[in-house]
Amino acid sequence: MAATTRKAEVVLATAGIALSVFALYVEIRKEADEGYEALCDFNEHMSCSKVFTSDYGKFFSAIGIIPKDSILDLPNAAYGTAFFTLFLARPAVTAATGAKFARKLYLGLGASAVCVSLALAYVLRYVLEDFCVVCASSYVVNGGLFAVAAADFLSGGGEGDEVEANPKPKPKPRPNPKGGGKKQQ
């Protein structure tokens, strides 16, 4: 991965973590105190806390992928925090899995995030009839991470390609049967 691409990825992932942590904070505060008004609550139709505390604040259980009230029924922001952290951990993932696999993995993760963002944007607009600045910002971050992953995938990677998981050992040079001190490869 090129250095400038990695820097963009780190900035976007860090912004995503900040948005996700803020969203978790707002959700926890709002559940503890219904009178709490978050910085992102502007009016009746522009309220992030309304969105975070709705059924769709736990999107995967709201659409039936995860059973409601199971251990995996977490707020979207919790999944977002883990997702963005995974992008920060890309060098370690690349070292563990190899550059080719990592490029495919992150392209898939980015594409998945865009799909989920589109679904959540639809819910936000047409089901909840609300606008959430934090949500929209996370959709932009997801789109940016997908663009970075796509650029890295299409470029073939660049730096780090020499890092492959379980690399094949190089053959040892064999002595020349004719002598002369030269070794064949």
NUNUZA-697511 format. One line per field, with one value per residue: residue number from 1; residue in three letters; x, y, z of N, C-alpha, C, CB in turn. Coordinates in pm, whole numbers, plus 50000, padded with zeros to 5 digits. Glycine has a CB too. Layout:
N
resi	[NUM:...]
resn	[ALA:...]
nX	[X:...]
nY	[Y:...]
nZ	[Z:...]
caX	[X:...]
caY	[Y:...]
caZ	[Z:...]
cX	[X:...]
cY	[Y:...]
cZ	[Z:...]
cbX	[X:...]
cbY	[Y:...]
cbZ	[Z:...]
! end
This chain:
185
resi	[1:2:3:4:5:6:7:8:9:10:11:12:13:14:15:16:17:18:19:20:21:22:23:24:25:26:27:28:29:30:31:32:33:34:35:36:37:38:39:40:41:42:43:44:45:46:47:48:49:50:51:52:53:54:55:56:57:58:59:60:61:62:63:64:65:66:67:68:69:70:71:72:73:74:75:76:77:78:79:80:81:82:83:84:85:86:87:88:89:90:91:92:93:94:95:96:97:98:99:100:101:102:103:104:105:106:107:108:109:110:111:112:113:114:115:116:117:118:119:120:121:122:123:124:125:126:127:128:129:130:131:132:133:134:135:136:137:138:139:140:141:142:143:144:145:146:147:148:149:150:151:152:153:154:155:156:157:158:159:160:161:162:163:164:165:166:167:168:169:170:171:172:173:174:175:176:177:178:179:180:181:182:183:184:185]
resn	[MET:ALA:ALA:THR:THR:ARG:LYS:ALA:GLU:VAL:VAL:LEU:ALA:THR:ALA:GLY:ILE:ALA:LEU:SER:VAL:PHE:ALA:LEU:TYR:VAL:GLU:ILE:ARG:LYS:GLU:ALA:ASP:GLU:GLY:TYR:GLU:ALA:LEU:CYS:ASP:PHE:ASN:GLU:HIS:MET:SER:CYS:SER:LYS:VAL:PHE:THR:SER:ASP:TYR:GLY:LYS:PHE:PHE:SER:ALA:ILE:GLY:ILE:ILE:PRO:LYS:ASP:SER:ILE:LEU:ASP:LEU:PRO:ASN:ALA:ALA:TYR:GLY:THR:ALA:PHE:PHE:THR:LEU:PHE:LEU:ALA:ARG:PRO:ALA:VAL:THR:ALA:ALA:THR:GLY:ALA:LYS:PHE:ALA:ARG:LYS:LEU:TYR:LEU:GLY:LEU:GLY:ALA:SER:ALA:VAL:CYS:VAL:SER:LEU:ALA:LEU:ALA:TYR:VAL:LEU:ARG:TYR:VAL:LEU:GLU:ASP:PHE:CYS:VAL:VAL:CYS:ALA:SER:SER:TYR:VAL:VAL:ASN:GLY:GLY:LEU:PHE:ALA:VAL:ALA:ALA:ALA:ASP:PHE:LEU:SER:GLY:GLY:GLY:GLU:GLY:ASP:GLU:VAL:GLU:ALA:ASN:PRO:LYS:PRO:LYS:PRO:LYS:PRO:ARG:PRO:ASN:PRO:LYS:GLY:GLY:GLY:LYS:LYS:GLN:GLN]
nX	[50085:50058:50222:50079:49819:49785:49804:49570:49385:49431:49356:49084:48986:49041:48875:48633:48632:48620:48366:48204:48253:48155:47885:47816:47847:47646:47419:47425:47407:47156:46985:47013:46920:46642:46594:46827:47004:47174:47467:47429:47160:46936:46674:46331:46339:46603:46784:47021:47026:46769:46777:46986:46878:46661:46494:46648:46896:47026:47092:47136:46985:46740:46675:46669:46898:47056:46956:46725:46824:47030:47373:47519:47368:47431:47484:47493:47709:47898:47972:48072:48296:48463:48494:48625:48857:48971:49056:49258:49433:49540:49817:49912:49728:49786:50050:50000:49831:49912:49978:49822:49585:49500:49445:49220:49046:49010:48897:48656:48550:48523:48337:48119:48066:47980:47744:47591:47580:47427:47184:47124:47106:46879:46687:46710:46619:46364:46224:46263:46244:46426:46723:47059:47349:47586:47554:47542:47797:47949:47879:48004:48271:48286:48249:48482:48680:48623:48689:48965:49047:48971:49134:49385:49360:49324:49563:49737:49876:50154:50383:50469:50399:50589:50555:50435:50216:50332:50565:50723:51011:51332:51516:51812:52144:52309:52608:52830:52855:53072:53279:53506:53427:53207:52863:52550:52216]
nY	[49882:50217:50497:50742:50657:50490:50679:50827:50626:50581:50832:50841:50606:50669:50892:50761:50594:50789:50903:50677:50617:50851:50825:50593:50695:50894:50733:50570:50766:50877:50661:50631:50873:51016:51282:51386:51582:51564:51701:51672:51677:51858:51937:51818:51661:51628:51456:51285:51123:51022:50852:50674:50545:50417:50121:50057:50136:49922:49763:49505:49327:49444:49392:49121:48957:48903:48758:48933:49085:48907:48812:48923:49131:49422:49783:49976:50146:50015:49801:49956:50076:49852:49779:50006:50003:49770:49855:50027:49841:49726:49690:49484:49282:49240:49147:48907:48766:48802:49013:49004:48866:49038:49276:49195:49127:49378:49526:49388:49433:49712:49742:49608:49776:50005:49910:49852:50112:50239:50104:50182:50458:50470:50376:50578:50804:50730:50558:50629:50897:51109:51307:51247:51380:51261:51000:51037:51138:50914:50751:50880:50846:50565:50537:50665:50493:50265:50362:50403:50138:50021:50161:50074:49799:49794:49902:49704:49699:49785:49905:49664:49435:49243:49114:48824:48578:48274:48236:48087:47887:47987:47824:47639:47716:47499:47309:47339:47073:47040:47159:47429:47615:47780:47833:47689:47797]
nZ	[50000:49914:50068:50093:50048:50266:50472:50425:50477:50751:50860:50786:50915:51182:51215:51180:51406:51608:51550:51595:51867:51983:51907:52052:52313:52316:52281:52513:52716:52652:52690:52964:53057:52961:52913:52820:52590:52299:52136:51866:51829:51675:51600:51581:51349:51296:51461:51622:51851:51858:51641:51711:51934:51832:51701:51482:51555:51634:51398:51280:51433:51400:51136:51140:51119:51338:51644:51848:52151:52190:52265:52062:51977:51933:51951:51647:51647:51805:51644:51439:51562:51598:51329:51212:51362:51271:51019:51098:51190:50968:50871:51042:50988:50720:50740:50868:50696:50436:50154:49915:49989:50194:50054:49906:50117:50251:50046:50019:50277:50270:50058:50169:50386:50252:50136:50368:50470:50271:50306:50569:50531:50372:50557:50747:50604:50486:50659:50934:50892:50940:50997:51051:51157:51248:51160:50877:50839:50906:50694:50485:50562:50542:50265:50180:50286:50139:49883:49915:49966:49725:49544:49632:49584:49303:49220:49267:49495:49584:49822:50067:49938:49936:50169:50259:50385:50517:50338:50047:50079:49956:49698:49773:49666:49435:49414:49135:48913:48747:48868:48932:49110:49079:49149:49069:49016]
caX	[50000:50135:50222:49971:49695:49779:49773:49427:49314:49443:49274:48943:48954:49041:48751:48526:48633:48570:48221:48142:48261:48059:47752:47795:47830:47513:47319:47428:47354:47012:46914:47017:46849:46562:46599:46958:47002:47309:47510:47381:47014:46905:46529:46256:46373:46749:46818:47100:46989:46646:46818:47067:46796:46553:46523:46753:47025:47084:47045:47140:46869:46619:46642:46658:47021:47099:46840:46712:46869:47140:47501:47567:47275:47504:47457:47569:47835:47995:48025:48152:48425:48543:48522:48726:48981:49028:49129:49384:49520:49571:49953:49923:49649:49863:50163:49950:49758:49971:49929:49715:49462:49459:49383:49085:48969:48972:48804:48528:48501:48480:48214:48014:48033:47901:47610:47521:47555:47314:47063:47096:47063:46740:46608:46714:46537:46228:46156:46267:46220:46514:46858:47157:47478:47688:47532:47583:47943:48006:47859:48112:48395:48279:48274:48624:48758:48605:48769:49106:49067:48961:49255:49493:49336:49345:49704:49818:49930:50270:50463:50415:50372:50687:50512:50337:50205:50389:50637:50793:51155:51411:51600:51953:52230:52374:52744:52846:52917:53197:53381:53530:53392:53083:52745:52432:52092]
caY	[50000:50340:50572:50841:50582:50445:50795:50855:50520:50606:50949:50802:50509:50742:50970:50664:50554:50903:50910:50561:50634:50957:50767:50506:50783:50955:50629:50532:50879:50893:50551:50655:50997:51052:51426:51424:51636:51556:51809:51645:51686:51996:51954:51693:51582:51620:51412:51161:51035:50954:50745:50575:50470:50347:49979:50050:50162:49786:49730:49362:49261:49505:49327:48978:48881:48863:48754:49045:49064:48811:48874:48996:49241:49541:49904:49994:50215:49916:49735:50057:50091:49735:49787:50107:49955:49671:49929:50074:49723:49668:49636:49357:49184:49211:49062:48775:48696:48826:49135:48976:48836:49158:49369:49143:49138:49517:49566:49331:49505:49845:49728:49573:49897:50093:49850:49877:50257:50269:50053:50269:50589:50451:50370:50712:50897:50690:50489:50715:51034:51190:51326:51233:51429:51161:50887:51077:51148:50778:50700:50941:50776:50432:50554:50696:50371:50180:50420:50372:49994:49994:50213:49982:49673:49813:49933:49585:49707:49869:49866:49557:49315:49140:49048:48720:48478:48145:48245:47966:47902:47998:47705:47657:47697:47368:47322:47306:46940:47047:47225:47568:47702:47854:47762:47707:47822]
caZ	[50000:49906:50195:50096:50061:50406:50556:50408:50547:50895:50893:50776:51020:51310:51216:51201:51548:51685:51529:51659:52013:52017:51894:52169:52428:52308:52303:52654:52793:52624:52756:53109:53087:52843:52895:52764:52454:52245:52048:51731:51827:51636:51609:51577:51231:51288:51595:51620:51962:51817:51550:51783:52030:51761:51675:51379:51620:51636:51263:51247:51494:51344:51008:51164:51100:51472:51732:51942:52288:52201:52301:51944:51948:51978:51875:51524:51679:51855:51524:51368:51630:51562:51185:51185:51425:51178:50916:51158:51210:50837:50856:51113:50913:50599:50779:50908:50590:50304:50091:49818:50063:50268:49958:49878:50241:50277:49940:50058:50394:50226:49980:50266:50462:50164:50127:50496:50476:50183:50372:50684:50479:50332:50681:50806:50526:50453:50768:51052:50847:51024:50944:51159:51109:51281:51068:50743:50841:50902:50558:50405:50600:50481:50123:50166:50310:50021:49774:49945:49947:49581:49480:49667:49513:49160:49194:49292:49630:49612:49939:50149:49860:49965:50291:50233:50490:50480:50211:50004:50099:49833:49683:49808:49548:49425:49358:48993:48906:48670:48948:48898:49221:49056:49193:48986:49089]
cX	[50089:50119:50108:49835:49678:49745:49625:49343:49316:49356:49126:48903:48950:48914:48632:48517:48577:48418:48149:48142:48163:47916:47720:47770:47689:47405:47311:47369:47203:46932:46910:46933:46773:46565:46730:46942:47146:47340:47457:47228:46975:46757:46464:46296:46523:46801:46893:47059:46859:46680:46891:46983:46676:46590:46637:46889:47101:47035:47036:47028:46739:46578:46646:46782:47072:46974:46840:46751:46974:47268:47559:47477:47332:47463:47545:47706:47940:48056:48113:48289:48516:48585:48635:48861:49049:49104:49259:49484:49564:49715:49970:49846:49724:49981:50118:49891:49822:49903:49813:49582:49410:49392:49240:48994:48920:48882:48664:48467:48448:48350:48097:47969:47949:47759:47529:47489:47436:47182:47025:47051:46916:46649:46599:46616:46391:46152:46149:46234:46298:46644:46953:47294:47589:47676:47583:47736:48008:47987:47969:48245:48397:48307:48421:48712:48743:48688:48917:49136:49062:49085:49374:49480:49370:49491:49792:49892:50044:50347:50393:50385:50471:50653:50403:50334:50259:50465:50708:50942:51226:51499:51745:52038:52298:52515:52745:52917:53049:53308:53394:53483:53264:52965:52631:52313:51982]
cY	[50123:50421:50673:50773:50536:50561:50830:50752:50543:50723:50911:50705:50576:50827:50878:50617:50666:50916:50797:50573:50742:50902:50674:50589:50841:50850:50588:50642:50892:50782:50569:50776:51042:51202:51476:51470:51642:51678:51794:51639:51832:52028:51818:51602:51577:51584:51279:51068:50960:50834:50636:50488:50402:50200:49964:50092:50031:49720:49581:49284:49318:49439:49174:48896:48825:48861:48872:49001:48953:48886:48956:49112:49371:49664:49911:50056:50120:49841:49831:50073:49973:49740:49886:50070:49852:49740:49987:49960:49660:49618:49500:49248:49143:49119:48920:48696:48706:48943:49109:48952:48961:49259:49324:49158:49281:49573:49513:49401:49644:49840:49695:49695:49994:50039:49874:50025:50296:50222:50142:50407:50582:50452:50509:50806:50856:50618:50580:50861:51134:51215:51325:51271:51326:51042:50921:51089:51011:50715:50754:50871:50637:50438:50583:50574:50273:50231:50390:50225:49958:50042:50121:49851:49687:49842:49809:49593:49801:49816:49756:49431:49204:49065:48949:48624:48346:48149:48114:47986:47907:47874:47738:47638:47561:47389:47276:47170:46941:47112:47372:47664:47781:47767:47791:47735:47737]
cZ	[50000:50035:50202:50110:50205:50498:50547:50484:50698:50938:50891:50888:51158:51323:51242:51345:51635:51672:51602:51811:52060:52011:52012:52295:52430:52338:52451:52742:52776:52690:52907:53148:52963:52815:52834:52620:52403:52157:51906:51722:51800:51645:51596:51460:51204:51426:51589:51734:51932:51728:51627:51876:51963:51746:51575:51431:51643:51507:51237:51315:51438:51213:51019:51139:51232:51561:51831:52082:52302:52235:52184:51904:52003:51896:51750:51552:51735:51738:51444:51430:51595:51415:51156:51248:51336:51064:50971:51172:51078:50823:50925:51039:50786:50631:50811:50792:50452:50236:49995:49888:50133:50174:49927:49999:50262:50168:49974:50178:50355:50148:50071:50345:50379:50151:50254:50510:50390:50245:50490:50640:50434:50456:50743:50736:50518:50565:50891:51020:50932:50947:51063:51104:51133:51186:50928:50734:50835:50764:50466:50434:50537:50332:50095:50186:50195:49904:49793:49919:49798:49508:49508:49591:49365:49125:49211:49423:49652:49730:50016:50071:49890:50093:50256:50351:50437:50347:50179:50024:49963:49822:49715:49682:49552:49369:49212:48983:48829:48750:48910:49004:49199:49098:49096:49077:49036]
cbX	[49903:50091:50355:49973:49694:49912:49858:49390:49375:49590:49301:48916:49057:49168:48732:48545:48777:48638:48188:48212:48406:48075:47740:47917:47936:47489:47350:47572:47421:46986:46979:47162:46948:46419:46577:47057:46935:47326:47661:47439:46952:46954:46476:46108:46303:46812:46691:47250:46974:46551:46908:47175:46748:46528:46399:46715:47005:47041:47136:47274:46873:46641:46738:46553:47130:47209:46835:46567:46751:47158:47601:47580:47134:47655:47479:47491:47809:47926:47910:48081:48405:48464:48396:48680:48951:48916:49042:49357:49447:49545:50055:49871:49509:49913:50237:49846:49618:49962:50041:49752:49486:49579:49466:49093:49053:49096:48851:48545:48613:48588:48230:48062:48160:47968:47621:47607:47680:47333:47085:47221:47153:46723:46670:46857:46593:46230:46228:46404:46070:46543:46870:47158:47514:47673:47383:47517:47990:47941:47718:48123:48406:48142:48188:48664:48715:48456:48746:49141:48961:48836:49285:49495:49190:49258:49752:49915:49972:50228:50489:50290:50375:50826:50464:50371:50057:50280:50737:50761:51212:51497:51590:51998:52336:52292:52846:52926:52821:53175:53515:53463:53503:53070:52707:52406:52052]
cbY	[50000:50424:50645:50928:50462:50380:50917:50855:50384:50632:51065:50736:50395:50833:51047:50545:50516:51033:50905:50434:50670:51079:50691:50415:50896:51017:50507:50501:51010:50894:50418:50676:51109:51006:51494:51306:51777:51426:51816:51515:51636:52022:52052:51723:51639:51755:51398:51193:51116:51052:50800:50646:50562:50412:49907:50137:50236:49702:49793:49303:49276:49655:49373:48926:48968:48962:48621:49101:49033:48730:48766:48901:49213:49519:50029:50081:50327:49817:49682:50190:50099:49605:49827:50244:49894:49581:50041:50138:49619:49770:49735:49370:49242:49342:49123:48790:48748:48700:49203:48855:48723:49223:49379:48995:49093:49603:49512:49185:49520:49909:49618:49464:49966:50105:49699:49829:50335:50202:49909:50280:50634:50319:50270:50770:50910:50603:50357:50708:51067:51119:51459:51086:51562:51114:50850:51211:51222:50689:50740:51093:50766:50368:50666:50804:50305:50173:50572:50409:49913:50061:50356:49956:49627:49926:50044:49563:49578:50012:49987:49603:49347:49202:49151:48645:48463:48041:48360:47933:47785:48128:47648:47557:47810:47270:47240:47418:46843:47122:47154:47600:47796:47898:47801:47582:47967]
cbZ	[50123:49784:50212:49969:49965:50448:50513:50259:50513:50933:50794:50640:51021:51321:51082:51111:51594:51640:51379:51618:52057:51920:51760:52191:52426:52168:52217:52698:52751:52472:52721:53154:53136:52863:53026:52772:52448:52164:52044:51681:51963:51496:51499:51569:51110:51237:51680:51629:52093:51742:51437:51864:52140:51621:51624:51262:51754:51768:51162:51286:51647:51323:50899:51083:51034:51530:51809:51942:52376:52068:52346:51827:52008:51967:51962:51426:51779:51954:51436:51366:51783:51590:51109:51238:51564:51120:50858:51295:51294:50730:50913:51257:50877:50534:50900:51017:50582:50216:50017:49731:50165:50337:49827:49835:50360:50290:49801:50089:50500:50140:49873:50362:50511:50023:50099:50615:50432:50045:50419:50773:50361:50253:50782:50799:50386:50335:50802:51118:50850:51162:50861:51216:51178:51429:51062:50704:50966:51010:50504:50433:50756:50507:50067:50264:50441:49982:49765:50091:50024:49523:49530:49818:49531:49111:49287:49180:49670:49637:50030:50216:49712:49977:50398:50101:50539:50474:50214:49855:50186:49832:49539:49921:49539:49336:49441:48917:48841:48541:48932:48770:49247:48907:49337:48896:49082]
! end
